[in-house]
Amino acid sequence: MLILTCPNCGETKDESELHAHGEAHITRAGPEATDEEMETYLFERVNPKGVHFERWHCSYGCGKWFHAARCTNTLEVFGTYSAQTTEPPKEIIDILDKKRPGWSWRKFGGTAQ
């Protein structure tokens, strides 16, 4: 079972008190998007075996959104952070670099290392 701490209200909850909403840090398609861009936005997602960045909703707490970095193999949570960021904070990237040698945020389309 996943145990996550909401960075907004600071409460630690198990996954039954939260709601997962898929991949974090995706580029949303706007009204000017082509059919191909809309198809990519709607249907193409990264679903890695290993490190993954997800959007979560603190459903039974503050009601706010946040992001979580976790491993899909082991369910290890590397950290949670505000949903208003475009990339994971440096602290989480540093944790991942230390725990997962050879891992790179660039594989997810990020610019930070």
For each residue, the residues with C-beta under 8 A, 3 or more apart:
1: 14 15 16 75
2: 14 15 70 75 77
3: 12 13 14 15 77
4: 12 13 14 15 18 56 68 77 80
5: 10 11 12 13 80
6: 9 10 11 12 13 18 56 58 61 62 64 66 80
7: 10 66 80 81 82
8: 58 62 64 66 82
9: 6 58 61 62 64
10: 5 6 7
11: 5 6 58 61 62
12: 3 4 5 6
13: 3 4 5 6 17 18 58 60 61
14: 1 2 3 4 17 18
15: 1 2 3 4 18 20
16: 1
17: 13 14 59 60 61
18: 4 6 13 14 15 56 57 58 59 60
19: 56 57 59
20: 15 54 55 56
21: 54 55 56 57 65
22: 45 54 55
23: 26 45 46 52 53 54 55
24: 53 54 55 67 68 83
25: 53 67 86 87 108 109 110
26: 23 41 45
27: 41
28: 41
29: 33 37 38 40 41 42
30: 33
31:
32:
33: 29 30 37 38 41
34: 37 38
35: 38 39
36: 39 40
37: 29 33 34 40 41
38: 29 33 34 35 41 42
39: 35 36 42 43 44
40: 29 36 37 43 44
41: 26 27 28 29 33 37 38 44
42: 29 38 39
43: 39 40
44: 39 40 41
45: 22 23 26
46: 23 52 108
47: 52
48: 51 52 72
49: 72 73
50: 71 72 73 100 103
51: 48 69 70 71 72 78 96 100 103
52: 23 46 47 48 69 70 71 72
53: 23 24 25 67 68 69 88 108
54: 20 21 22 23 24 67 68 70
55: 20 21 22 23 24 65 66 67 83
56: 4 6 18 19 20 21 65 66 67 68 80
57: 18 19 21 63 64 65
58: 6 8 9 11 13 18 61 62 63 64 65 66
59: 17 18 19 63
60: 13 17 18
61: 6 9 11 13 17 58
62: 6 8 9 11 58
63: 57 58 59
64: 6 8 9 57 58 83
65: 21 55 56 57 58 83
66: 6 7 8 55 56 58 80 81 82 83
67: 24 25 53 54 55 56 80 81 82 83 85 88
68: 4 24 53 54 56 77 79 80 81
69: 51 52 53 77 78 79 80 81 88 92 96
70: 2 51 52 54 75 76 77 78
71: 50 51 52 74 75 76 78
72: 48 49 50 51 52 75
73: 49 50
74: 71
75: 1 2 70 71 72
76: 70 71 99
77: 2 3 4 68 69 70 80
78: 51 69 70 71 92 95 96 99
79: 68 69 88 89 91 92 95
80: 4 5 6 7 56 66 67 68 69 77
81: 7 66 67 68 69 85 88 89 92
82: 7 8 66 67 85
83: 24 55 64 65 66 67
84:
85: 67 81 82 88 89
86: 25
87: 25 105 110 111 112
88: 53 67 69 79 81 85 92 93 105 110 112
89: 79 81 85 92 93
90: 93 94 112
91: 79 94 95
92: 69 78 79 81 88 89 95 96
93: 88 89 90 96 97 105 112 113
94: 90 91 97 98
95: 78 79 91 92 98 99
96: 51 69 78 92 93 99 100 103 105
97: 93 94 100 101 103 113
98: 94 95
99: 76 78 95 96
100: 50 51 96 97 103
101: 97
102:
103: 50 51 96 97 100 107
104: 107 113
105: 87 88 93 96 108 110 111 112 113
106: 109 110 111 113
107: 103 104
108: 25 46 53 105
109: 25 106
110: 25 87 88 105 106
111: 87 105 106
112: 87 88 90 93 105
113: 93 97 104 105 106
